[in-house]
Each structure stands twice: as C-alpha cells, then as structure tokens.
Amino acid sequence: MQIPATREECEALDRADPLRDRRDQFALPDGVIYLDGHSLGPPTIKTLERVRDASMKEWAQGLIRSWNDAGWIDLPLTVGAKLARLIGAKPEEVVVTDNVSVNLFKLASAAAKLGEIGLIITEENEFPSDQYIAQGIGNWARVRAGEGPQAAAETRGVLIKSIVNYRTAQTVDVAEHERTVQRGGGVIVWDLCHSIGVLDHDLAAAGAKIAVGCTYKFLNGGPGAPAFVYVRNDVAAKVQSPISGWFGHAAPFSFEADYQPRANAARFASGTPGILSLSALAGALEVFEGVDLAELSKKAQALGDLCLSRAHQLGLTSISPSRAEERGGHISLIHSEGYAIVQALIARGVIADFRAPDAMRFGFSPLYVRHVDVWDAMDQLGDILTTEAWDQPEFHRRAAVT
Ligand SMILES: *Cc1c(COP(=O)(O)O)cnc(C)c1O
C-alpha cells in the first residue's frame, strides 16, 4: 500500500478505514496521542462500565452470591473463550489466570515433562521476565540461556519464545519453529504478549501446543489485568500444573483431600481469580467483536510503515524490520538521548515509551490510532529534535517506570 506523503492523505485513509468506528468506543483523554498501547492499553467506555457494575452491583449488592449469580466462578473460562478467537484456538483451550510470569513458570515446568529431558531454553534477546523465570526454574532443573529452536530440537528441550520481540517488534514464523522443534521432540511455550490484539494469529494451523499472553497491552484489559494460558486439548491431557491449586481442580467445592486436575486448559488455573480485573477484561474484549483480524494487522502494518518513513526523513534509525510482514504493532527508533526525547514528547501529549539503553517505542494499536495521529506525533518528534527541546533537566530525570 502507498505510504501517505501529506496530512491530507492521512485524513483520507482514516476516512476509508474499516476500523474507524472503533476509536469512539475508547475513553481516550482529549489532547493526547496515545502510542503506548503495547505497554498499557487505554480503557473502552464498556470496560469502565463493567468495572463499575462489577464493584457497585455484583460485589456491593450481590456479595458472595455473585460467585454464582453473576457468573464469577466461570469468568476465567468465559473470558478465555472470548479470547480464543483472537489466537485461533478452541474456546476451551484458553483460561485466564495469574500473570504472564507465573504462567510461564507453570507451563515451562509442565512442558518439561513432554520433552523427556526437561531442559528449559531461552534466547538472549527474550523479554527479561521470561529469562528470569527460566533462571528460577534453573534452581532445580536444567536451563540453557542464549540458545534457540535448534537446541530445543536437539535436546528435547522446552523453548520459551515470543512471537513478537518486545524491543524490535520482529515476528517469527510460528509454523516453521514448530516443525523444527517438534522434529526433535522438543516443545515451544509461545509468548503472545506483544502480538495478541494486533496480529492475526492462527495457533492451531501453525501447530502450536502451548502459549501464554498478556491482556493489558493491545487487549486493553487494564493495569495488571490477568494473563491467559493456551493449551491445545490433546496436550492438556498430558500435562499438569506445578501450582495445582483448587481452581484447577476438577471439583473445587467437593473439598476432597486429593488433587484431580480439571479437563483442558482450565487445569492451569491456580487460586481465586481477581474478579474486578477479570470483569474489566471481559468488558475490554467487546471492542474486538466483529473485528476482522486481517484488517487489524494490516492497519498496524500501515501505521508502522508511515512512522518508519517519516522517521527516516528525520534521519533516525530503527531496529524494527522495514518489511511490515515481519513486524508486530510497534516501531523502535534509536537515539542515544531517547529517554529525554520520549519525556519531551509526553510533555506535549504524545505518549510513547523507552526501553534501555536507546530504544524509543511507538505502538500502533489499530483500534484507536489513526494515520493523522502518527503524522502529528512524527511532526512533534521532528520539532523536538531540531529545537533540541528534549535537553531540559526535567526530561533527563529517570522515573521508576520508563
Ligand atoms: C509484558 C510482557 C510480560 C509481562 O509479564 P507479567 O508477568 O504479566 O508482568 C512477559 N513477557 C513479555 C514478552 C511481555 O511483553
């Protein structure tokens, strides 16, 4: 597709955008261009209503009766079933539970029993928490860092692997990785944190067996929204969760002394779920209803192309793939003063983020970011660079969260 060369061309593309009506469903503040949906998605109006109902009606009025009457007890699975469409899974293959880090621990440990040797493998550019979890498991199992699919194939190991890299946005060919690793009897635990809600996933077609993912990034589930676990039905029967709590038990309210796992992915639930967060996520997923996932990823690619072309005009380099098909939903631009530049952008209402040591990340959530937003953000970035507006003491001060 042609990359727009003027703001007017951006406006024309936005008018013709099949997803344009979705933006109105978000509760975005005025005067802000939000390019940080890869870190924390904004709420929709429905999400805020669900949080209010869940607290004011279901909790305050319904009290404990809401576990049954409001369907709280089933939420991890009903929300999981909604999510399943976004990744090409069957409804019962997804459960919403815990956070990504805990789920990686559960799944990598469980998968180690599928490959007989039980070695856990991480690549060197993998998201830090994924590497830390592997290092933790390394206290009682064998772990190898800095290796990839080949090692998993040769050792019948468990590879933890992101579909979209958090720094570069580089995607991987899931089907090809599965073929390589499965040929040797290894297993991949896929991490969909930076790809769900922006890529058109078909895990079943790609032969993926196990995955985790985040719901507070492109799915807009809210700060600390619970993560999800995908386990293919035939695989679930062969694995057990090392955190075998009562919510993963076949009959939690029978209060039996012995653990009996539930069927399917639900066995990876652990303890009592956070109902307010789950309710927010249930509301957040409504904006995805009826969305053609191919349109979603196509628009993210187009916005990324626009960002890259304008960044090149500004003389900036990128570590993100220039070929849109090889990218997730964000672009990382490199500058040694990236932190201060991002702070200067935020002060002007353009919210992006920074990943040490030098990557400025711009996320293009296709449901609410428009072409004109990217255009205007790049105008601001250009102005900040030429005027050196970033070189102010307040923009150099590092906050705890970048
Ligand atoms: C955001 C992210 C996580 C987050 O893990 P939490 O335990 O939910 O905080 C993990 N892995 C990747 C690749 C991520 O992008």
The ligand as an SDF file (V2000), in Angstrom:
LIG
                    3D

 15 15  0  0  0  0  0  0  0  0999 V2000
    4.6570   -7.6220   29.0450 C   0  0  0  0  0  0  0  0  0  0  0  0
    5.3800   -8.9180   28.9300 C   0  0  0  0  0  0  0  0  0  0  0  0
    5.4210   -9.8130   30.0040 C   0  0  0  0  0  0  0  0  0  0  0  0
    4.7700   -9.4190   31.2990 C   0  0  0  0  0  0  0  0  0  0  0  0
    4.7010  -10.3990   32.2390 O   0  0  0  0  0  0  0  0  0  0  0  0
    3.8560  -10.1740   33.5510 P   0  0  0  0  0  0  0  0  0  0  0  0
    4.2250  -11.2850   34.4110 O   0  0  0  0  0  0  0  0  0  0  0  0
    2.3960  -10.2070   33.1540 O   0  0  0  0  0  0  0  0  0  0  0  0
    4.2060   -8.8450   34.1240 O   0  0  0  0  0  0  0  0  0  0  0  0
    6.0730  -11.0230   29.8190 C   0  0  0  0  0  0  0  0  0  0  0  0
    6.6510  -11.3480   28.6470 N   0  0  0  0  0  0  0  0  0  0  0  0
    6.6270  -10.4930   27.5840 C   0  0  0  0  0  0  0  0  0  0  0  0
    7.2470  -10.8850   26.2870 C   0  0  0  0  0  0  0  0  0  0  0  0
    5.9990   -9.2490   27.7160 C   0  0  0  0  0  0  0  0  0  0  0  0
    5.9860   -8.4120   26.6890 O   0  0  0  0  0  0  0  0  0  0  0  0
  1  2  1  0
  2  3  1  0
  2 14  2  0
  3  4  1  0
  3 10  2  0
  4  5  1  0
  5  6  1  0
  6  7  2  0
  6  8  1  0
  6  9  1  0
 10 11  1  0
 11 12  2  0
 12 13  1  0
 12 14  1  0
 14 15  1  0
M  END
$$$$
